[in-house]
Amino acid sequence: MDSTPTFSRFDDAYKTRTAPWVIGEPQPAIVGVERAGLIRGAVLDAGCGTGEHTILLTRLGYDVLGVDAAPTAIEQARDNAAAKGVDAHFEVADAMKLGDEPRYDTIVDSALFHIFDDTDRARYVAGLHAVCRPGAVVHVLALSDKGRGFGPEVSEAVVRDAFGDGWTLEALNETTYRGVVQEPHVEAIGLPAGTVVDEPAWLARIRRL
């Protein structure tokens, strides 16, 4: 990214119901992470959006908190959880200002990492390190630069370079990220608005040392 988008831009997308990443269900790649038994302990859903992953994991019995800097996202997440009868927990919080108390064993990042520019990405990763307990695992699902311009994209090198000292990259696999084509993406994607697409993505598993 040339520059990190403003929080208000994301909040506006939730207000207008035009967020291309809101698909009304968890990302298949994140569902696969859970089914593989790779989530444990206290869980943070960073950049939780409308709460699909927090709701899923809460329903399955995990101790999970969903945070997002967009107040409208958190409002909608709470409404979604209530509609599903799930007692999920959400807070409005800046993912680059999570504090310095190591309290999480697992962090799920679905399409947050890839929005940051170089400077903010380093701050974000440092913040994750601060709130992870030793041995904690971060799962990052990010749009790949092999995609068609559906959103911000990152290369394999960017993922690898971001998690250096203090981390071990245990896995970095190609997968897909599901989204809904919106008007700004029609030309790049070549499909009409409203089409559900599965775009190339990276799925990384990183352990805090």
N, C-alpha and C positions, 0 to 999 in steps of 0.2 A: 504493500500500500504506500502511496505517496504521502498521505496523511490520514490519521485516524478520524473516521467520521464522528461528528458530534453526537452526544447523547440525545439531543432534541430531534435529530434526524431519525433515530430509531424509535423514539417515543411517537413521533408523527406517523411512522409506518404502522404502529399498533393502533393508534387512534383512527386511522383511515382504513384499517383492515387490509393493508396492501403489503404486508411483510412477506416476502417470497419464501422465507424459512418457516413460516407457520403452516403446517400441513395437517394439524388436527390429530396427530398421533406421534409417538416417539420415532426417532430415526432408526431404521432397520439396523444400522451398524451399532448403535448403542444398545439396542435390544440384544444383539449378538454378544456384546461385551458382557452383559449381565448373565446371559445363558451359559457363557463360558466359565462362569464362576470367578470373574475378575474384579468384582466389586465387594468390598468388605468394610466393616467398621463405620465410623462417622463419615458421611458423604456430603460433599459440596457440589451442587449443580451450578457452575459458574456461567452467568449469562443465560439464565434459565428460560427467558422468554415467557411464553404463555404456559409453561409449567409441565409440558408433557413428560419429560424425563423424571422430574421430581415426583409427579403423581404416580408414574409407573413404579418407581423404586419404593416409594412410601407404601403403595399397595402390596408390594412384595415383602414388606417387613423391614426395610432398611431405615436407618436413622439418617435422614437426608434434609438438607436445607437448600432451597433454591434462591439464588440472588440475581438481581438484574438492576442496572442503573436506570432503566426506563420505568417510571412509576405506572404508566398505563399497562405495561407488560405484567407487572406484579398484580395489578387489579384484575386483569383478565385471567392470570394464573389462579388466583384465589377463587374466582368465579368458576373456572373449569374444575378445580378440585371439589368445590361444593356441589357442582352439578353431578359429579361422579361419586359423591359420598366418600371422598378420601380426605382424611385429616392431614393434609400436606402443609408444610411450613415454608413461607416465603418472606423475604425481606428486600426492600429497596437498598441496594448497595453497589458501590463502584468496585468492579473487580480488580482495579489497581490499588485499592485501599481497603484490603481485607483485614488489616491488623498485623500483629506480629506474634500471636499466640499459636504455637503448633497444635492444632486441634482436629485435623482431618486425616483420615486414613485413605480416602479415595476422593479424587476430584474428577468430575465429568465436565468436559469442555466441548460442547457441540456448536461449532461455527462461531466461536468467539475469538480464538487465537488468530484467525486469518484476517480480522478487521484492523489489527494494529499496524502502525508504521514501525520502522526499525527501533526508534527510541522508546515508544510506548510498549512494544513487544518485550523489550528487555526489562522494563519496569514491571510489566505484568508477570513475567516468569519469575522474577525475583520475589514478587508478592506471593506467588504460589508456593515458592520454596519456604517462605516465612511461616505460612499457615499449615504446611504439611508436617506431620510427624515423621521422624526417621523411618524409612521403609515404606512410606505412603506411595501410592501410584496415581499418576495423572493420565487420564485418557483424553486424547485430543482428536477430534474429528474436524478436519479442515478441508476446504475446497482446494483441489489440486490445480496447478498451472497447466495441466493437460486438458482442462475443461474449455467450455465455449464462451466464457465471460458471464456466467450466471451471477457472479458476485466476486468479492475479493478473493484472489487465489494466491497460494504460496507454493514454492518449490520444495522438493525433498531437502535441498540444502538448507533452506530457511528453517525447516523443522529441526533438522539435526543441529544446526548452529545455535538455535535458541536455547537448547537444553545442554549446556556444557558443564562447567564446574558445579558440583553438588548434585548432579543427576546422572542416571544411567538410562540410556535409551534401550529398552528391552525389545521393542518391536516397532516397525514402521511399515505398514502394509497399504497396498492400494485397495480402495473400496469405493462406495458411492455415497453421495449425499442427496437426499430427496428434497425437492422444493417445488414451488408453484410459479410458473412463468408469469411475470407482471409486465405491464406495458414497456418499461424501460429495457426489458430483456428480449423483446420480441424479435428485433432485428438480429441480435447476436445469436440467439438460440434457433431462430428460424421456425418457431412454433407459435400458435396463437396464445394470447393471455389466458390464464386459467389452466393450461396444460401442466400436468404433473410430470416432472422429469427427474431422472437419477443421473447426477453429474459426477465426474471423477473426483475422488477425494482421497485424503490420507487419513489413516487411522493409526495413531501413535500411542504406545504405552511406555511411559517414562516413570522411573522409580527415583524417589528422593533418597539421597545417601544420608 
